[in-house]
Amino acid sequence: MTQRSGRSFFYYISLPFAWIGRGLARLMKPTQRGKVRWAVFAVLALTALSGFLAYPQAWNRGADFYNAQVVDKLGLPGALKLPHYWNVPYKLGLDLQGGTHLVYEADTKDIPESERPDALEGVRDVIERRVNAFGVAEPTVLTNKSGERWRIIVELAGVRDVRDAIRMIGETPILEFKEENPVEQIPLTDEEQKELDALNAEVRAKANEELKKVQSGAEGVTWENLGLVSEEMAPELWKWADARPNARAPQVAETSDAWNVIRVNARDAEEKEVLASHILICFEGATGCEEPLTKEQALQQLTDLRAELTPANFAEKAKLYSTDPSAQVNSGDLGWFRKESMVEEFSVAAFALAKGAISEPVETAFGYHLIYKADERPLVRYDIDTITFPKASVLDVRPDAEPWKNTGLSGKHVRRAMVEFDQTTGQPMVTLTFNDEGRELFASITKANVGKLVAIYLDGEPISIPRVQQEIPDGTAVISGDFDFQEAKLLAQRLNAGALPVPIQLLSQQTIGASLGQDSLAKSLDAGMIGFLAVVLFMILYYRLPGLVASVALVMYTAFLLAVFKLWGVTLTLSGVAGVILSIGMAVDANILIFERMKEELKNGRPLDSAIAEGFKRAWTSIYDSNISSLITCAILYTFTSSSVRGFAVTLAVGIVISMFSAVTVTRSLLRLIAPWTAKRLWLFK
């Protein structure tokens, strides 16, 4: 009695689960029969997971009842409460949710045929970003070519005011170039200066308070480790550290934009950096090369040029002969760089050169290079930790001041934007070409903003803010940065969308009310239920026990299908629902082929187990061929039709794939499970 009373409540709670576990282990021994039981168990578990995902309310209601009536009433720990099931909403299309359908036509008569797809893709991207900015969920923006006409189809689920939709889409994208507004150069009034000084005094006091906490070893201090800082990365902090090479104790340091609690952990001068220029002659097959030269011709041309080169004429020759697009702007000057900044072959050659020397031809993936090494120096870096307190600025006392102002340069001045590759680093960059008026404007803007930022705005949002390195008089600009090819391509599309004359005209508009969408959805669900019941009734009446098994498998198929729609994010439209309903009928096609083969084998005298196996084996070729042909049809419909038919193709294709799993795996596992119990009742199968 003492031992029994010492057992906890959890011991008795665990007894049913232990009993179930022992039963499952006994039933599912590693025999052929046990493997069948394991397969059925796995299918049932997957069905439960899929079913609750498709309709989580069933689990959630049971969980709420258990939590309230068992855990709460018995005062059990909260850890025993059941959580709600993962709830992923269905994505409904325009025709089911309601919203706005707009069709635009793009005027492409002034755009070369080869550039029209990219231009329209850029316009599509701009329209999509505009509607996203208004919080429209899952907008659909498609481009479609009909003959010589390009159309843009916009579907906005949930937006029912056509005027709002038209307003948010607008007209031709707006591309603007802006420079920094010299509002900070305008003298402050006495009142503004006092306010700014007071704000910065508070910032400095906070920095000094933080320094005291650091010195006292107080908790709650969070350092930001900047790593090894070079002069290029943070000039002011680097100069402060370089002026105090032996300082290790934390101090307060002022920079132009902040007060910093700073500590220098170490000085590193092991690496070097090189100041160099290069001339590139690329050849056919080299990365990013459009020259028709063979590899041998490129090498010969560069060898001949090498004989004429001197340090004095290197920049001039680079501008004349280099196939690197940036050479027209920087005369081949690469500035200071480290080994890892360039491709390996180029770095090895550049660092091996003597100062003032010109290399022999160096081959990289971009072609052949001649390198002029102007200088070399140690790369001094400091390991710095900081706690930064940003200073107040003029904008804090002039809150209405605009940090950017228009330059007059806009999309109408851009002739073309295209993606190219830096011929030494391999990084993608975007090259802009301006027309005559734009070239003059851009030259004056870059001359006035050397060392400053120039922002490129599309539809009022900055898409790139490059720093001007030098005056650019030839009307060609290069935007480089830390982006990959896809990002560079997207930037070029956006620039072309703002630059190319692609006006769009509204052809038609349609508003679908929410009530109409809900009514369509209700009718579709009713049709699906009627079709489902009709299929189940036919299968049971005609095929008896196998028909009942197929009906159970059809229920599982429906759970799998709805779960996939949720997880994959398939947008359900009316045509998509039609595909689902059709797939319900097609889901039993494979079962019918299998059952007919089974009946033939049973009539020939085979035992039930053998008839089931042979029925599946003989039917598989027909099942595979018919479903593959249907999937090919779905692929054709998806590729060459409009969005409404695409929804039908997607849902039908998903249904076909899952139906193959349902018929071949689920139905076969269930039939093999019940076969020993019904072997003497063959009338259930004939």
N, C-alpha and C positions, 0 to 999 in steps of 0.2 A: 504493500500500500504506500509505503514511504517513497519507493522508487517511482510509482505511477504518478503520485502527486507532485513529484519533482520535475516532471516533463512539462515543457512549455507549451503554450497554445499553438506555436508554429509547428511543433512536432505533429499534432493532430491534423493541422491544416495540410501538411505535406504528405500525409498517408495516401489520399486519393491519387495524387500525382505519382507517387512511388509505385502504386498499384498499376496505374496506366502505363508507366515506363516499363515495368516488368512484363506487362502483357504485350507491349509493342516489341520488346526485345525477343520474346518467345515466338511471336508471329512472324517476325522479319529476320529469321535466321538466314545466313548466306547460302540458301539453296535456291533452286530455280523458282520455287513458289515464293520464297522470301523476297527475291528480287522483284517479282510482280507486285507484292504488297508494298515494297518500298516505292516503286514507281507510282502506284495509286496514291500512296500517302503524300509523295512530293507534288503530284498533280492537285490533290485536294488542298494542300497548303498554299500552292501558288494561286489556286482559285480563290481561297479565302483572302489572301493579300490583295489580289486584283479586284475582287468584289467590294471589299471595304474601301479601296481607293476609288472605285467607280461610284460607290454610294456610301460615303463615310458616315452619313447620319445613322445607319444601322448600328455601327460600332459605338458611335458617340452616345446614342440613347442608352444602350446597354451599359456603357461605362458610367454614365451619369447615375443610372439606377443603382449599380453596384457600389459606387462611391458614397451615395447618400444613404442607402439602406443597409449596407454592410459595414463599410469602413467607418463612416461617421457615427452611425448608431451604436456600434460596438466599441467605439473609441480606439480603433486601431491606428497605428502610425500612418502619417500621411504618405510615407514611401510606398505603401501598399495600394494607393489609389491608381486607377488605370488612367493613362493620359488619353486625350482625344486623338483620333486617327489623323494622319496627314491629309489635309484638305487642299487639293489642287482644283481650282475652278476650270470648267470647260471653257474653251475659247469659241465664242459664237461669232459667226460672220455677220456681215451687214444685213442680209436678208432675214436673219433670225433675231438679231438684237435691235435692228432699226438703225437709221443713220442717214448719211448723205452720199450719193453717187454722182461724181462729176466727170465729164469727158472734155478734155482740152485738145486742141490741135496746135502743133508747133509749126511756125513759119521757118522752114529751113532752106528757102530758095537762095539765100546768100552764103550758105555754108557748103564747102566742098563735100562731095559724096562720101569720101573716106573719113571725114571728121564728124559726120552726123551722129553715128552711134555714141561716140564719147560725149558730144555736146548734149544729146538727150539724156544720157546717163547722169551728167552733171546737173541738168535741170531737175531730173527726178530726185537726186540727192538733196538739192536745195528745197524742193517742195516738201520732202519728207522731214527735213530738219525744221521747216517752218511749222508744220502741223504738230510735230513733237513738242515744240516750244509752247504750244497752247494746251499741252497735257492730254492730247487725244491718244487713247489706248489702242495699240495695234493698228496704226493706219496702213492701208495698202496703196502703194503708188507704183503703177506699172507703165512701161512704155510699150507701144505696139505699132508696128509698121503695116499699113494697108496700102498696097501699091506704092505710090511715091509719097504718100502722106504719113507723117508720124503723129501718133496720138498719145496722150498721157491720160491714164485712167486713175482717178483718185477715189478711194472708198474710205469713208470715215465713220466707223461704227460708233454710235452713241451721239453723233452730232446731227441734230435734226433741223437746225436753222441754216438754210442754204446761204443766207447772206453772210453769216459768220464764217462758213467754210470758204466762200469765195474771197472774203476779206483776208483770211489768214494765209491763203495761198498766194494772192497778189498777182503781180505780173512778172516781167523779166527780172532775174536776180540782180541785186545791186552790189557792185564791187567798188570799194573805195580804198585809197591809200592815205594814211594819216601820219602826221608827225607829232612829236611830243609838243604839248602846249606849253610855251614858256611862261605859264602863269606864275611859276616860282621865281622868275626873274623880275617880276613886277614888284617894286618896293612895297613892303608892308606898311600899313599905317601904324602910328604909335600904339594904338589900341591892339591891333593884330599882333604886333611884335611882342607886347607885354604878355598877351595870352599865350603865344608860342613859347616864350622864355619860361613862363610858369609851368607849362606842360612838360618841357624838357628838363626843368629842375626836378620835377616829380620823377621822371624817368631815371635821372642820375641818382637820386636818393634811393630808388628801388635797387639799382645796381650796387650801390654801396652797402645797403642792408644785406643783399645776397652775399656780398663778399665777406661780411662779418660772420654770416652763418657758415660759409665755407671754412673760414679760418678757425672757427670755434668747433668745427666737426659736428655741427648740428645735422639732424636727419631731415629728409624732405628736399634735399638739393639734387637736382637732375641736370647732369652735364650732357651736352650734345657733342659727340666726338666727330670732328670734321675729317679725321684721318690725316694723311699726308697732304698738306696744303702747299700748292705752288703759287708763285707770284701771279700767274695768269688766273688761277681759280678765285683767289680772294686777295687782291692787291694790298688793301689797307691792313688786314690782319697779318699778312705775310711780312710787310714792311715793319710793322710793330714788333713782330717776333724777331726779324732779322737785325733790328737795332738793339735787341737785348738777347744775344745768343746764349748767355749764361743764366738767364732768368728762368727759374722753375717755380717760384711761389706764385700763387694766383694773384692777379691784379685786375684793376678796372681799366679798360682801354676804350678810348673813344674812336669811333669811325664816323663817316659822313652821315650814316643813317641809323646808328644805334650806339648805345652804351653796352659794353660787353664785360662780363666777368670772364677772364681768360687765363688759361694755364698752358704752358708749352712743355710737352712731355719729352720731346726728342728732336734732334736735327738730323736730317738725312741728306747726304750729298753724294751718294754712290752712283747714281745714274747721271747720264749726260743728255743734253738736247742739242739739236743741230739746226742751224739756219741754212736753208737750201732752196734752190729753184730746180725746175726740170723742164725738159722738152720731151714730148711723147710723140712717137709715130706709131699708130696702131695699124693692125693688118686684119684682113678678112678672117673672121672666126674668133677674134679677141673680144673680151667682154665689153659691151657697149660701143663697139666700133662699127661705123658705117662706111669706112673707106674701102675701095676696091683693091687695095694693094695686097699682094701676096706677102707671106712672111719674109721671103728672101728680098723682095723689093723694099719692104719697110726697113730691113736691116741695112741694106745698101744705101738707102737714102739717108739714114741716120749716121752711117759711117762717113759718108761724104760731107755731111754737115759738121761732123765732129772736127774735121780738119780746119774748118773756118772759125771755130768758136774760140772766144777769149772771155774772161770774166767781164770785160767791158761791154761786149756786144751780146752777151747771153740773153738778156731780157728782150732785146730787140728781135733776135732770132726766134725766141720762144713765141713771141706774138705773131711772127710771120709764118712759122712752120709747124708749131705744135698742134696736134689734133685734139688736145684736151680743151673742151669748150671754155673752161674758166681761164685759159691762158689769154684770151682776148681782154679779160678784165684785169688780171693780176700779173700778166707777163711771165707766167710760170712760177711766181714766187709762192712758196709753200709756208713761209714764216718759220717760227721755231716749232719743232716737233720732237717727240720722244720715239723710241724704237717701236713701241706697240701701236703708235698712231698710224703707221703705214703698213702695207703688205710686207711680208717677211723679206722677199728678195730685194725690194727697194730699200728697206731699212738697213739690211746688212751692207749693201753697197754704199749707202750714204754715210754711215758711221765709220766705214773703213777708209774713206777718202781723207786725204790731208786737207787742211784748211786752205781755201783758195783754189782747189783742184777741180777739174772736170773729169767725170768718169768715162769709161768706155761704155758702149751700149749695154744696158741691163734689161733683161727680159722679165716681164711679169705677165699676169693674166690679161693685162690691158694693152700690151704691146711692148715696144722697145723704148727705153728712157735714156736720156743723157742727164746727169745730175751735176749741178754746180754747188759745191759746199762753200758757203760764204763764211760761216763761223761755227764755233762749237763752244759750249760752256757747261759747267756742272749744273745739274738740275737740283738746286737747293730747295728742300721742302721741310716743313715743320709739322710735327704731330701736335695738333691743337685741339683742346677742349674749350667750349664756350658756353656761357649762359647769356643769351641775347635779350636785350630790352630795347625794342625799336623806338627811335625818336619820333616825336610828333613832327609833322611836315606842314608846309603851307596849306595843303589840302585839308588839314584838320581845323584850320582857322578860316578857311574859305571853302566850306563844304560843297558849294554849288559849282566850284570850278571844274571844268572838263579837262581831263588829263591829255586828251588827244584833240587835234584840230585837223580839218580837211586841208589837203594840199592842192586840190584841183585835179589831181591825177585819179582817174577812175577806170572802170571796166571798158569804156569805149576806146581807151587808148591802148589796151593790150591786144596785140595781134595774135599771140599764141602762148600757151603754157604747155610745157612738155617735161617728161621725166627723163633725166640722164643720170650717169654715174660718175662720181669723182674718180678720175683715172689713176689715182694713187692710193686712196683709202678704200675705194670700192663702195663708199656710201652713196645711196640714192640722193638726188637733189632735183629741184624743180627750176627750170630755166624759163624766164619770161622774156618775150620779145615785144617791144612797143612799136607803134606807128611813129611817123615823123613828129607829130605834135607831142606824143607821149615821150619820145626820146628826149626832146628838149626839156620838158617838164621834169622827167626823171633825173636828168643830168643836174639841173639846178637844185632839186630836192636832195640828192646824194651829196652834192658839194656843200650844202648848208648843214647837213646832218652827219658828217663824218664822226664816227665814234658814238653816235646816238642811235636810238631805236626808231624804226619806221614800221607802223602797223598796217597790215592788210586786212581789211574788214569785208565780210560778205554778209549781206542782210543785217547789218548792224552788229555782227558778232566777229571778234578777231579770230582769224584762222591761222595767222602767222605773224610773228613780231621779230623780224631779223634785225641785227645790228649792222649799220653801214660801216664797212671797213675802209672804203675810199670812194672818191668821186667816180661815177660810171657814166662816161659821155656817149657810149655807142648804142644806148637803148637796149642793152641786154642785162638782165639781172639774174642772179643765182640765189635761190633760197635753199640753204642747207641747214641741217639740224639733226637731232637725234631721232630720226624716224626711219621706218623700214620701207620696203618697196610699195606695199599696199597703201600705207599712209601717204607716201609721196604721190602715188597715182590718184588717190582721193583728193589731195590738195590740188593737183593739176586739173582734175575734173571740175572742182569748185571754182578755180580761177577761170577756166574756159567757160563755165556756165555764166559767170558774171561778165566775161569779156565778149563772148560771141553773141551776135544779134539773134537771139532765139525768143522772139515774142510768142506768147501762147494765148490762144483765143478760146473762150468757153463755148463749146458746141452744144452740150446738153446737161441738164441737171435733174436729179430725181431725189425725192425725199421719201424714205421708208419709215413709217411710224413704228413705235415700239409695240403697239397693240397688234399691228399687222404681223410683225415678226414673231410675237408670242403665239398668235393664232396659227401661223405657219408651222411653228415648232410643235404645238399641241397636235395638229393634224398629222404631222410627220411621225410623232411618237405613237399616235393611235394606229397609223398605217403599219408601223414597225411591229407593234404588239399583235395586230391582226395577222400579219404575215408570219410572225413567229409561231403563234398558236396554230395556224393552218398547217405549217410545216411539221410541227410536233404531232398534231392529230393524224396527219397522213402517215408519218413514219411509224407511229405506234400501231395504227390499224393495219398497215400493209406488211410491216416487217416484225411486228410483235415485240419480243424481248430485245432483239438488236435495235429496233426502232426506239424503244424506251431508253436504251443505253445511248443511242445517237442524240436523243432529246436532252439527256443529262449533259452530254458533251457539248451540245449547242448552248446550253445555259452557261457552261464554263467558257465557251468561245466568246459569248457576249461579254462576260466579265473581263476576259483578256483584252478584247477589242477596245472596250471603253477605257480600261486602264492605260493602254498604249496611246490612245488619243490624248489622255491627260498628260502623261509623261513626255510624250513627243511634242506636245503643244500644237496638235493638228487643229486648224480653224474649221469648225463645223458650219457648213452652209446648207441651204436646201438641197443643192445638187449633191453635197457630201453625204447628207442624210439618206438621199436616194441610193447612193453607193453602198451605205451601210445596210439598208433594207435589201438591196439586191444581193449583197454578200451573205446575208442570212440564208437566202435560198440556195446560193452556191455552196455554202458551208456543208450542206448535206450531200452534195454531188459525189464527193469521194466516198462517203458512207454507203451510198446507194451502189456504187461500183463494187465496193468490198462485199456488201451483203449479198449481191447477186452472185458473185464468185463463190461465196461461202455456201449458198444454197446449191449451186452446181456440185461442189465438192461433197456436200452431205448426201445428195442424191446418188453420187457415185460410190457411196459406202464408206467414206472416210470418217474416222472418229472426230468428235467436235474440236478437240485441241488442234488436230492436224488440219481440219477444214478452216479454222480461223487463221492459222499461220499461212496456209496456202492461198486463202482468199486475199489476204493483205499483200502477199508476194506477187500474185498474178495481177492484182488491180493497180499496183504501184506505178507501172509504166504509163498506163492511161491517165492516172491522177497527175503524174509529173508533167506529161506532155500538155494536157489540157490547161493546167494552171500556169505553166510557163508561157503558153500562147496568150492566155489572159493577161499575164503580167506585161508581156510585150505590148499588147494593145493599150494597157494603162500607161506605159512609158510613152507611147506615141501620142496619146491624148494629152498627157501632161506637157510634152515638149512643144506641140504644134497647135495648141488651142488656147482659148482665153481662160481667165481666172475661174469662172464658174464651172467650166468643164474640168479644170485642173483639180478642183475640190472633189469632184466625183471620182476622178482617176486615183487620187491619193487614198481616199477612204476605201475604195474598191481594192486597190493593191494591198493595203494593210490587211483588209479582211481576207483576201486570198491567202496571204502568207500565214496568217494565224489559223485559217481553216485547215491548211495542210497539217499544221502542228496538232490541231484539235482532232482531225480524223486519224492521222497516223499514230500519234502518241496516246492521246487521251482515250479515244474509242477502243483502240487495241488493248490498252492496259486494263480498262474496265471489263472488256469481254474475256480476257485471259483470267481475270480475277474470279468471275462468276462461272466460268466454264466447268470446273469440277463439280459445282453444286447443281448444274443443269444438264449434265452429260446424258442422263437418262430421260430427259424431257425435251427431246429434239423437236417436238411439235411447236415449241416456243420459237424455233429458228426457221421453220419451213413455211 
